[in-house]
C-alpha cells in the first residue's frame, strides 16, 4: 500500500513540475492593438507590396483591434540573377532573391529591427508567357514565405520594455 501511495505522489509531482509549456508564437503582445504596416519597395513590385501588406496585417490585426501608434515599416527589394544554361541547352536557370529590412516602432521608439534574405529558382525558356508566369509565381511564393517569417520573428520577439501603443 505504501508503494502505491508513493508512486501516486511521485507521478502527480512529476506531471505538475513538467507542465511548463509556453507557446512560442502568440498574439499576446499586440492583440488589442492595431499595427500599421507600411511596405516600401524599389521598382515595380506593386502586387507583391500589396500581398505582403495583406498577409502581415491579417496575421497581426483583427477586426476588434484598437487604433494605436504601433508601426511596422518594411523595405522590399528584389533582384533576378542568371544561374547558367541547363543540360538540354533550351532553358536557363534564374534565381530570384528578395531582400527585406524591417523595423517596428511604438510611441517611445524602435522596438525591433532586422533583415531577411530569401531566394528561389525557376527555369527561363523561349516561351514568353511561361517565363512571365514562372517569374510572377516565384515572386508571390517568396513574398508569402518572407511575410510569414517576418510575422513569426516579431511574434516570437521578447521586448526589453513594455509596449507603449
N, C-alpha and C positions, 0 to 999 in steps of 0.2 A: 504494500500500500504506500509505503514511504517513497519507493522508487517512482511510482506513477505520479505521486504528488510533486516530487522534484522535477520530473520530466515535463509536467504541465507548466510549472512555474518557469522553467528554463525556456520552453518553447514560446510562452507568452512574452517573456522579456526579450527573446531573440527577435520576434516579429515586431515588437514595439520599437526596439532600437534600430532595426534595419529599414524602417519605413521613412526614408528621408528623400523621397522622390520630389524633385522640383523641376517642372517643365522648363526647357531652355527657351523656346520661342513663345512668348505670351504677349498679350496686348495690355498687360497691366500698366506699362509705362505711359502709354498715350491714349488709352481707351476713351476717357471722357472728352478728349480734346482733338480738334481737327488740325491736321498738319497740312500746311500749304506747300504743295510740291511744285517746284519750278525746274523745268528741264530746258537747258540751253544746248545748242549744237552748232557746229561749224559745217556749213554745206547744206545740201538739200535732203534732209532726213526728216521731213515733217511727219510722215506716217509713223516713223519709229519714235519720234518725240512724243506724239500723242499716245502711242501704245505703251511706252514706258511710264508716262504720267498716269494713265488709267490703271495699269497694273499696280503701281505703288500706292495710289490713292485707294484702290479697292482693298489693299492689304492693311492699310493703316486706319482709314476713316470708315465710319458707319453713319447711317442717317441721323443717329441721335447725338453725334459729336457736337460739342460746343465750340464756338469760334475761339481761336487762340492766336498767339504770336509765334507758334512753332513753325519753322520754315525748313524745308529740305531743298537745297539747291544742288542740281546735278548738271555737270558739264559732260556732254556726249561727243565723242569724236570717233569716226570710223575710217578705216583705210583698207584697201584691197591690194594684195601683193601677188605676184606670179610665183608659182612653185616649179614650173617646168612642164615639159611635154610628157604625156603618158606613153605607155608602151605601144599603143595602136597608132600613134602619131596623128590622130584626128582630134584629140582633145588636150586641153591644157589644164593643169591644176591651178586653182586660185585659192588664196587664203584671205578670209575676211576677219579683221581684227577690230574689236570695239574697245575703246579706252574711256573709262568713266572716272571722273573725280566728283566726290560728293562731300557736302558739309551740311550739318544740321545746326540750326540756331534756335534759341529761345529768347526771352526778354533780356537776359543777362549776358548773352554772348554765345559763342560756339560751344556746342555740346560734344560733337564728334565729327571727325572727318576722315577721309580715306580715299583710296583709288583702287580700281579694279581693271584688269585686262582679261579679255576672253576672246577666243578665236575659234573659227570653224573653216572647213574647206568645202569646195564644190568643183565640179568639172565644167570647163568652158569649152564649147564646141562651135561649130559653124551655124548652129540653129539660133537665130537671134531671140526668138520667143522663149526657147528653153533656157538660154543664158539669162534673160531678164527675170524669168520666174525663179530660177535657181538662186540668183543674187538676192531677190526680194525674200525668198524663203530663208536663206541664210541670215539675212538681216533680222527678220522677225524672230527666228529662233534664238539668235544671240541676245536680242533685246529682252525677250521673255525670260531667258535664263539669268541674265545680268540683273534684271529688275527683282526677281525673286531672291537673288543672292544679296543685293543691297538691303532689301527688306529684312531678310534673316539676320544680316550683320547688325543692323540697327536695333532690331528687337532683342538680340542677344547681348547687346552692349550694356555694360554696367557704367553708370554715370557717377562721378565723384561727388556730385552735388545734387540737390533736389531740383526738379524741373520748375521753371518759372514761366508758366504759359501766360 
